[in-house]
């Protein structure tokens, strides 16, 4: 048998393996290892930063997101070795869908803290309600995606149509995309109102002062902006992917997933490593201090700092 014949046989075997794979392709092993390593490094750093800062809510947000991503990409690595097995495919499809949800919640909490510091009179929602509403939306999206993922996984295991479960997952992703979009719009409105000093009217007549735009707050907003863009790109991709269906071209094209899902969430994770809320906004004792609104309620005549 000639070299050309051997090559042709190898190509045909690879094609047959791809057709048997539930992905429609065989995940590339080194790419899976790379993403496991990247998520592992970022998650370990986040864990260390959480212990150092004592901002324990980060355990249930950034750290949890990283751990779920590691599980998902471990499933893809398993599939790269055994591409026809269903278990690793089901393992990764559910985990990579829900993993960014806790990370998004971290963004909501951080923006709420920024609103408290710069002045809640510039926000359409109070910092407290901002966090409550958007984190609640995040939990709802997580539950919907988890239910859809479980339904789709059960259908695949029973050789049934996974699209009904996929439609439920799509609903969760679309809901999350809508929440992220509204979050970004309200954040932009808040910053514009702060910049131009255009507060909302308050019936009680008390105007909480605004802290000056110090370097830490500015950098934190830059970090949130990058994080928001990465998450938005990923959410748009996932919405289009699930709309196209489980047998569609998008879900069966590996490079789309690697770049528009994996890479986007890696960038979002590392962005919060570098633009960390403890570095830029302070450790736990600063977060737990009385916010400016409460301080000004006791001293209503205190002037607003210039930005």
C-alpha positions in Angstrom: 0.0 0.0 0.0 1.4 3.4 -1.0 1.7 6.4 1.2 -1.1 8.1 -0.7 -3.3 5.0 0.0 -2.5 5.1 3.7 -3.3 8.8 3.8 -6.6 8.3 2.1 -7.6 5.5 4.5 -6.7 7.8 7.4 -8.8 10.6 6.0 -11.8 8.4 5.5 -11.5 6.9 9.0 -11.4 10.4 10.4 -14.5 11.4 8.5 -16.3 8.3 9.7 -15.3 9.1 13.3 -16.6 12.7 12.9 -19.9 11.4 11.6 -20.3 9.1 14.6 -19.4 11.9 17.0 -22.4 13.7 18.6 -20.5 17.0 18.0 -20.3 16.5 14.3 -16.5 16.8 14.7 -13.8 15.5 17.1 -12.7 18.2 19.7 -9.0 19.0 19.2 -7.1 17.6 22.2 -4.5 20.3 22.6 -7.1 23.0 22.5 -9.1 21.3 25.3 -5.9 21.0 27.4 -5.1 24.7 26.8 -8.6 25.8 27.9 -8.5 23.6 31.0 -5.1 25.1 31.9 -6.3 28.7 31.3 -9.4 28.2 33.3 -7.5 26.4 36.0 -4.9 29.2 36.3 -7.6 32.0 36.4 -9.8 30.1 38.9 -6.8 29.4 41.2 -5.9 33.1 41.1 -9.6 34.0 41.8 -9.6 31.7 44.8 -6.4 33.2 46.2 -7.8 36.7 45.6 -11.0 35.8 47.4 -9.2 34.5 50.5 -6.9 37.6 50.5 -9.8 40.1 50.1 -12.4 38.2 52.2 -15.0 39.1 49.5 -16.6 35.7 50.0 -19.4 36.3 47.4 -16.7 35.7 44.8 -16.6 32.0 45.7 -20.1 31.6 44.4 -19.5 33.7 41.3 -16.1 33.9 39.6 -14.6 30.8 41.4 -17.7 28.7 40.7 -17.8 29.8 37.1 -14.2 28.7 36.6 -14.8 25.3 38.2 -17.8 24.6 36.0 -15.8 25.6 32.9 -13.0 23.2 33.9 -15.6 20.4 34.2 -17.0 21.3 30.8 -13.6 21.4 29.0 -12.6 18.2 30.7 -15.6 16.7 29.1 -14.5 18.0 25.7 -11.0 16.6 26.4 -12.6 13.2 27.2 -14.5 13.4 23.9 -11.2 14.2 22.0 -10.0 10.8 23.2 -13.3 8.9 22.9 -15.3 11.0 20.4 -18.3 8.6 20.0 -19.1 8.4 23.8 -22.3 10.3 24.8 -21.4 10.9 28.5 -18.6 13.5 27.9 -20.7 15.2 25.3 -23.6 15.6 27.6 -21.2 16.6 30.4 -19.8 19.5 28.4 -22.9 20.7 26.7 -24.7 21.5 30.0 -21.7 22.8 31.9 -20.4 25.1 29.2 -23.9 26.6 28.8 -24.4 27.4 32.5 -20.8 28.2 33.6 -20.8 31.9 32.7 -24.0 32.6 34.7 -22.2 33.0 38.1 -19.6 35.2 36.4 -22.3 37.5 35.1 -23.6 37.8 38.6 -20.2 39.0 39.8 -20.5 41.9 37.3 -24.0 42.8 38.7 -22.6 42.9 42.2 -19.6 45.0 41.3 -21.7 47.6 39.4 -24.1 47.8 42.4 -21.1 48.7 44.6 -19.9 51.4 42.1 -23.4 52.9 42.1 -23.3 53.1 45.9 -20.1 55.0 45.8 -20.7 57.4 43.0 -24.2 58.3 44.0 -27.5 56.3 43.7 -29.3 59.4 42.5 -27.8 58.9 39.1 -29.1 55.3 38.8 -32.6 54.3 37.7 -32.4 51.6 40.3 -30.9 51.7 43.8 -27.7 49.7 44.2 -29.5 47.2 46.4 -32.3 46.6 43.9 -29.9 46.6 41.0 -28.1 43.6 42.6 -31.3 41.9 43.7 -33.1 42.2 40.3 -30.2 41.2 38.0 -28.9 38.4 40.2 -32.5 37.1 40.3 -32.6 37.2 36.5 -29.3 35.3 36.5 -30.6 32.6 38.8 -33.8 32.3 36.6 -31.6 32.0 33.5 -29.5 29.3 35.2 -32.5 27.2 36.2 -34.0 27.4 32.7 -30.7 26.4 31.1 -30.2 23.6 33.6 -33.7 22.2 33.0 -33.3 22.4 29.2 -29.8 20.8 29.4 -31.1 17.9 31.5 -34.1 17.4 29.1 -31.9 17.5 26.1 -29.3 15.1 27.7 -32.0 12.6 28.6 -33.4 12.8 25.0 -29.9 12.1 23.5 -29.4 9.1 25.9 -32.7 7.7 24.8 -32.1 8.3 21.1 -34.9 10.9 21.0 -35.0 14.4 19.6 -33.0 16.8 21.8 -34.4 19.9 20.2 -37.3 20.4 22.8 -34.7 20.5 25.5 -32.5 22.7 23.3 -35.4 25.1 22.9 -35.7 25.4 26.7 -31.9 26.1 26.9 -32.4 28.7 24.1 -35.1 30.4 26.2 -32.6 30.6 29.2 -29.8 31.9 27.0 -32.1 34.5 25.4 -33.4 35.6 28.8 -29.8 36.0 30.0 -28.9 37.9 26.9 -31.8 40.3 27.4 -30.8 40.7 31.1 -27.1 41.5 30.1 -28.3 43.9 27.5 -30.5 45.8 29.9 -27.7 45.7 32.5 -25.3 47.3 30.0 -27.8 50.0 29.0 -28.6 50.9 32.6 -24.9 51.0 33.4 -24.2 53.3 30.5 -27.2 55.6 31.5 -25.8 55.7 35.1 -22.3 56.7 33.9 -23.7 59.4 31.5 -25.9 60.9 34.2 -23.0 60.9 36.6 -20.7 62.5 34.1 -23.1 65.3 33.1 -24.5 65.6 36.7 -28.1 64.8 35.7 -29.6 63.0 38.8 -33.0 61.5 39.0 -35.4 63.5 41.2 -35.8 62.1 44.7 -39.1 62.7 46.5 -37.4 62.8 49.9 -35.2 65.7 48.7 -32.1 64.0 50.0 -29.3 63.9 47.5 -26.6 61.4 48.4 -23.2 62.8 47.5 -21.1 61.3 44.7 -17.5 60.3 45.3 -15.0 61.6 42.9 -14.1 59.3 40.0 -10.8 58.0 41.5 -8.4 55.8 39.6 -9.7 52.6 41.2 -13.3 53.3 40.2 -12.3 54.3 36.6 -10.3 51.1 36.1 -13.1 49.0 37.6 -15.5 50.4 35.1 -13.0 49.7 32.3 -12.8 46.1 33.5 -16.6 45.8 33.7 -16.9 47.2 30.2 -14.5 44.6 28.7 -16.1 41.9 30.7 -19.6 42.9 29.5 -18.5 42.9 25.9 -16.9 39.4 26.1 -20.0 38.1 27.9 -22.3 39.8 25.4 -20.5 38.3 22.4 -20.7 34.8 24.0 -24.4 35.2 24.7 -25.2 36.3 21.2 -23.2 33.3 19.8 -24.9 30.8 22.0 -28.4 32.2 21.1 -27.6 31.9 17.4 -26.1 28.4 17.9 -29.2 27.0 19.7 -31.5 28.8 17.3 -29.7 27.0 14.4 -30.5 23.6 16.1 -28.5 20.7 17.5 -27.7 19.5 14.0 -27.0 22.9 12.5 -23.8 24.1 11.0 -22.9 26.5 13.8 -23.0 23.9 16.6 -21.0 21.5 14.5 -18.2 24.0 13.7 -15.5 23.7 16.4 -13.8 27.0 15.7 -16.9 29.0 16.5 -17.2 27.4 19.9 -13.5 27.7 20.7 -13.4 31.4 19.8 -16.9 32.7 20.6 -17.5 30.7 23.8 -14.3 29.4 25.3 -12.0 32.3 24.4 -14.6 34.9 25.4 -15.1 33.4 28.9 -11.4 33.0 29.4 -10.9 36.7 28.6 -13.8 37.6 30.9 -12.3 35.5 33.7 -8.8 37.0 33.3 -10.2 40.5 33.0 -11.6 40.2 36.5 -8.3 38.8 37.7 -6.5 41.9 36.5 -9.3 44.4 37.2 -10.1 42.8 40.5 -12.8 44.5 42.7 -10.6 44.1 45.8 -7.6 45.8 44.1 -9.7 48.7 42.7 -12.6 49.1 45.2 -11.1 47.7 48.4 -11.2 44.6 50.5 -14.2 43.3 52.5 -14.0 46.0 55.2 -14.3 48.8 52.6 -17.3 47.0 50.9 -19.0 46.6 54.3 -18.6 50.2 55.3 -21.6 52.6 55.4 -22.3 53.7 51.9 -22.4 57.4 50.9 -26.2 57.5 50.7 -26.5 56.6 54.4 -23.7 59.0 55.3 -25.4 61.9 53.6 -28.8 61.1 55.1 -27.2 61.9 58.4 -25.4 65.0 56.9 -27.6 66.3 54.1 -25.7 69.5 53.8 -22.5 67.8 52.8 -21.5 69.0 49.4 -21.0 66.8 46.3 -17.3 66.2 45.4 -16.3 67.3 42.0 -15.4 64.7 39.5 
